[in-house]
Amino acid sequence: MTSVAQERAEKFRIGRVFSNSFAVITRNLGFLAVVVGLFSTFPALLYNIWNLSRLAGIVNSGTAEDFETLAVEIYPATTLIAGLVIFVLALLVQAALVRAAIEDLNGKRPSIGDCIQIALRSFFPTLGIGILVILALVVAVFVMVFIAWAIPPIGWLIGLALALIPALIWLLSVSVSVPIAVQERLGVFGSISRSRALTKGSRWSIFWLLLIIGVAAMLIQTALSLFINLGLASTGGITGIGIIVAAIGSSLVSTIFSTVLSVTIAVTYVELRQVKEGTSVDELAEIFS
């Protein structure tokens, strides 16, 4: 395995990021099967099986009282706990994939133990960044809904322009904060500031890059949902086999998407360093030595 070219790239190119991202993925399928499977796919599979099993019981029984109990007493607490666990594990996986992508692009074979160690060391900065991103989205949506309620019927447009669009632009500017936190160890706010500097001038390219991945994920999820619905219609209800098939399909789609996104963000960080600073992958890898 040889490292990527060390010459300074003149411009951020979506095609090169895609090419390097999928090259990293295809060269490390065994690594991904272990790390992503253990920390992402398996927890998601357990939750999806539980979720679909509970739903199957309500749908097949058709009892309104059971549905109310599920919606009010069981779902909120369990969903919150499961969401927090999956969120934390997703941050660990993303940090591990950053390390793996840098090692791979430098011509080395990523080590599972080393990548997990780096992910654990970077956990609190990545957690802080993740919380700030979620808060930014929640605040933006709340402000947009409030404006829409206060100024009908054009409030949605005003809220979109004043809240949601600026929030999305900010998210693009901080899109490589996690790789920076893992790679350069700058902490939460230092990583965010550094990300804003690195992405300046390339944010439209990053937007189209992430949009392509998002649309592809949405199309695959829609096709999966259609397949599941057709299966339910043909069997007349949710069966045990249907639950397992649906849970496996949903878990695989979500984790494949998150894996591609995490690796792409890591490769985007490398691309930005090379474009803006002429930094080679060898120099990036030296930080970990």
C-alpha positions as CSV (number, residue, x, y, z in Angstrom):
1,M,0.0,0.0,0.0
2,T,1.4,3.4,-0.9
3,S,0.5,6.8,0.5
4,V,-1.4,9.4,-1.5
5,A,0.4,12.0,-3.5
6,Q,2.1,14.6,-1.4
7,E,2.0,17.5,-3.9
8,R,-0.1,20.4,-2.9
9,A,-3.6,20.3,-4.4
10,E,-4.7,23.6,-6.0
11,K,-8.4,23.4,-5.3
12,F,-10.8,21.4,-3.2
13,R,-12.3,18.8,-5.5
14,I,-15.4,16.7,-4.7
15,G,-14.4,13.9,-7.0
16,R,-11.0,13.5,-5.3
17,V,-12.6,13.4,-1.9
18,F,-15.1,10.7,-3.0
19,S,-12.4,8.7,-4.7
20,N,-10.1,8.8,-1.6
21,S,-13.0,8.1,0.7
22,F,-14.2,5.0,-1.1
23,A,-10.6,3.8,-1.5
24,V,-10.2,4.0,2.3
25,I,-13.4,2.1,2.8
26,T,-12.6,-0.7,0.3
27,R,-9.1,-1.2,1.7
28,N,-10.3,-1.5,5.3
29,L,-13.5,-3.6,5.1
30,G,-12.3,-5.9,7.8
31,F,-11.5,-3.0,10.1
32,L,-14.9,-1.4,9.4
33,A,-16.7,-4.7,10.0
34,V,-15.2,-5.0,13.5
35,V,-15.2,-1.3,14.7
36,V,-18.4,-0.1,13.0
37,G,-20.2,-3.5,13.5
38,L,-19.4,-3.6,17.2
39,F,-20.0,0.0,18.2
40,S,-22.6,1.1,15.7
41,T,-24.5,-1.7,13.8
42,F,-25.0,-4.1,16.7
43,P,-26.4,-1.4,19.1
44,A,-28.7,-0.1,16.4
45,L,-29.8,-3.7,15.5
46,L,-30.7,-4.4,19.2
47,Y,-32.7,-1.1,19.4
48,N,-34.5,-1.7,16.1
49,I,-35.5,-5.2,17.0
50,W,-36.9,-4.0,20.4
51,N,-38.7,-1.1,18.7
52,L,-40.2,-3.2,15.9
53,S,-41.2,-5.9,18.4
54,R,-43.1,-3.5,20.5
55,L,-44.8,-1.9,17.4
56,A,-45.7,-5.4,16.1
57,G,-47.5,-6.2,19.4
58,I,-49.6,-3.0,19.2
59,V,-50.3,-3.3,15.5
60,N,-51.3,-7.0,15.7
61,S,-53.4,-6.5,18.8
62,G,-54.9,-3.2,17.8
63,T,-55.6,-2.2,21.4
64,A,-55.9,1.5,21.9
65,E,-55.0,1.2,25.6
66,D,-51.7,-0.7,24.7
67,F,-50.9,2.0,22.1
68,E,-51.4,4.8,24.7
69,T,-49.2,3.0,27.2
70,L,-46.5,2.5,24.6
71,A,-46.5,6.1,23.5
72,V,-46.7,7.7,26.9
73,E,-44.8,5.4,29.3
74,I,-42.4,3.3,27.4
75,Y,-41.3,5.0,24.2
76,P,-40.0,8.4,25.5
77,A,-37.7,7.1,28.2
78,T,-36.4,4.1,26.2
79,T,-35.9,6.1,23.1
80,L,-34.0,8.8,25.0
81,I,-31.7,6.3,26.6
82,A,-31.1,4.4,23.4
83,G,-30.6,7.7,21.5
84,L,-27.9,8.8,24.0
85,V,-26.1,5.5,23.9
86,I,-26.1,5.4,20.1
87,F,-25.0,9.1,19.9
88,V,-22.0,8.5,22.2
89,L,-21.0,5.3,20.3
90,A,-21.3,7.2,17.0
91,L,-18.9,9.8,18.2
92,L,-16.4,7.1,19.2
93,V,-16.8,5.5,15.8
94,Q,-16.3,8.8,14.0
95,A,-13.1,9.5,16.0
96,A,-11.8,6.0,15.3
97,L,-12.5,6.4,11.6
98,V,-10.6,9.7,11.5
99,R,-7.5,7.9,12.8
100,A,-8.0,5.0,10.4
101,A,-8.4,7.2,7.4
102,I,-5.2,9.2,8.1
103,E,-3.3,6.0,8.7
104,D,-4.6,4.5,5.4
105,L,-3.9,7.5,3.4
106,N,-0.4,7.5,4.8
107,G,0.1,4.0,3.4
108,K,-0.3,2.2,6.7
109,R,-2.8,-0.4,7.9
110,P,-5.0,0.9,10.7
111,S,-4.9,-0.9,14.0
112,I,-8.2,-1.5,15.8
113,G,-6.7,-1.1,19.2
114,D,-4.8,2.1,18.3
115,C,-7.9,3.7,16.7
116,I,-10.1,2.9,19.7
117,Q,-7.5,4.3,22.0
118,I,-7.4,7.5,20.0
119,A,-11.2,7.7,20.0
120,L,-11.4,7.3,23.8
121,R,-8.7,9.9,24.3
122,S,-10.7,12.4,22.1
123,F,-14.1,11.5,23.5
124,F,-14.8,14.6,25.5
125,P,-13.9,17.1,22.8
126,T,-15.9,15.2,20.2
127,L,-18.8,15.0,22.7
128,G,-18.7,18.7,23.3
129,I,-18.7,19.4,19.6
130,G,-21.6,17.0,19.1
131,I,-23.6,18.7,21.8
132,L,-23.0,22.2,20.3
133,V,-24.1,21.0,16.9
134,I,-27.3,19.5,18.3
135,L,-28.0,22.7,20.3
136,A,-27.5,24.9,17.3
137,L,-30.0,22.8,15.3
138,V,-32.6,22.8,18.1
139,V,-32.3,26.5,18.7
140,A,-32.6,27.2,14.9
141,V,-35.7,25.1,14.6
142,F,-37.3,26.6,17.7
143,V,-36.6,30.1,16.5
144,M,-38.0,29.3,13.0
145,V,-41.2,27.8,14.5
146,F,-41.6,30.7,16.8
147,I,-41.3,33.2,14.0
148,A,-43.7,31.2,11.9
149,W,-46.2,31.2,14.7
150,A,-45.8,34.9,15.5
151,I,-45.9,36.2,11.9
152,P,-48.3,34.1,9.8
153,P,-48.4,33.3,6.9
154,I,-44.9,34.4,5.8
155,G,-43.2,33.6,9.1
156,W,-41.9,30.3,7.8
157,L,-39.9,32.1,5.1
158,I,-38.6,34.7,7.6
159,G,-37.7,32.0,10.1
160,L,-35.9,30.0,7.4
161,A,-33.9,33.1,6.3
162,L,-33.1,34.3,9.8
163,A,-32.6,31.0,11.7
164,L,-32.3,27.8,9.8
165,I,-30.2,28.8,6.8
166,P,-27.6,30.6,9.1
167,A,-27.5,27.5,11.3
168,L,-26.8,25.3,8.3
169,I,-24.1,27.6,7.1
170,W,-22.5,27.5,10.5
171,L,-22.7,23.7,10.5
172,L,-20.9,23.6,7.2
173,S,-18.2,25.8,8.6
174,V,-17.6,23.5,11.6
175,S,-18.0,20.3,9.6
176,V,-14.4,19.1,10.1
177,S,-14.3,20.0,13.8
178,V,-14.2,16.4,15.0
179,P,-11.2,15.4,12.8
180,I,-9.4,18.5,14.1
181,A,-10.2,17.6,17.7
182,V,-8.9,14.1,17.1
183,Q,-5.9,15.1,15.0
184,E,-4.7,18.4,16.4
185,R,-6.1,18.1,19.9
186,L,-7.3,21.7,20.1
187,G,-10.3,21.2,22.3
188,V,-13.9,22.0,21.6
189,F,-13.8,25.7,20.8
190,G,-10.3,25.6,19.3
191,S,-11.4,22.9,16.9
192,I,-14.5,24.8,15.9
193,S,-12.4,28.0,15.2
194,R,-9.9,26.0,13.3
195,S,-12.6,24.3,11.2
196,R,-14.1,27.7,10.3
197,A,-10.7,28.8,9.1
198,L,-10.0,25.6,7.1
199,T,-13.5,25.4,5.4
200,K,-13.5,29.1,4.4
201,G,-13.6,29.3,0.6
202,S,-14.6,25.6,0.2
203,R,-18.0,25.5,2.0
204,W,-20.1,25.3,-1.2
205,S,-18.1,22.3,-2.3
206,I,-18.5,20.7,1.1
207,F,-22.3,21.5,0.9
208,W,-22.6,19.7,-2.5
209,L,-20.5,16.8,-1.2
210,L,-22.7,16.3,1.9
211,L,-25.8,16.8,-0.2
212,I,-24.9,14.0,-2.5
213,I,-24.3,11.6,0.4
214,G,-27.6,12.7,2.1
215,V,-29.7,12.3,-1.1
216,A,-28.1,8.8,-1.7
217,A,-28.9,7.8,1.9
218,M,-32.5,9.1,1.6
219,L,-33.1,7.2,-1.6
220,I,-31.7,4.0,-0.2
221,Q,-33.8,4.4,3.0
222,T,-36.9,5.1,0.9
223,A,-36.3,2.0,-1.2
224,L,-35.8,-0.1,2.0
225,S,-39.1,1.3,3.5
226,L,-41.0,0.5,0.4
227,F,-39.6,-3.1,0.4
228,I,-40.6,-3.5,4.1
229,N,-44.1,-2.1,3.5
230,L,-44.6,-4.4,0.5
231,G,-43.6,-7.3,2.7
232,L,-46.0,-6.3,5.4
233,A,-48.8,-5.9,2.9
234,S,-48.2,-9.4,1.5
235,T,-48.1,-11.1,4.9
236,G,-50.9,-9.2,6.4
237,G,-49.0,-8.1,9.5
238,I,-45.6,-7.8,11.2
239,T,-44.1,-11.3,11.7
240,G,-41.0,-12.4,13.6
241,I,-39.0,-12.9,10.4
242,G,-40.3,-9.5,9.2
243,I,-39.0,-7.8,12.3
244,I,-35.6,-9.3,12.0
245,V,-35.3,-8.5,8.3
246,A,-36.5,-4.9,8.8
247,A,-34.2,-4.4,11.8
248,I,-31.2,-5.7,9.9
249,G,-32.0,-3.6,6.8
250,S,-32.5,-0.4,8.8
251,S,-29.4,-0.9,10.9
252,L,-27.2,-1.6,7.9
253,V,-28.5,1.4,6.0
254,S,-27.9,3.8,8.9
255,T,-24.5,2.5,9.8
256,I,-23.3,2.3,6.1
257,F,-24.4,5.9,5.7
258,S,-22.7,7.0,9.0
259,T,-19.5,5.2,8.0
260,V,-19.4,6.8,4.6
261,L,-20.1,10.2,6.1
262,S,-17.4,9.8,8.8
263,V,-14.7,8.7,6.4
264,T,-15.7,11.4,4.0
265,I,-15.4,14.1,6.7
266,A,-12.0,12.8,7.6
267,V,-10.8,12.8,4.0
268,T,-12.3,16.3,3.6
269,Y,-10.2,17.4,6.5
270,V,-7.0,16.0,4.8
271,E,-8.0,17.6,1.5
272,L,-8.5,21.0,3.2
273,R,-5.1,20.8,4.9
274,Q,-3.5,19.9,1.6
275,V,-5.3,22.7,-0.4
276,K,-4.9,25.5,2.1
277,E,-1.6,24.6,3.8
278,G,0.1,22.1,1.6
279,T,0.3,19.7,4.5
280,S,1.2,16.2,3.5
281,V,-0.5,13.1,4.9
282,D,3.0,12.1,6.3
283,E,3.0,15.3,8.4
284,L,-0.5,14.7,9.6
285,A,0.4,11.2,10.7
286,E,3.5,12.4,12.7
287,I,1.2,13.9,15.3
288,F,0.2,10.4,16.3
289,S,3.6,8.9,16.4
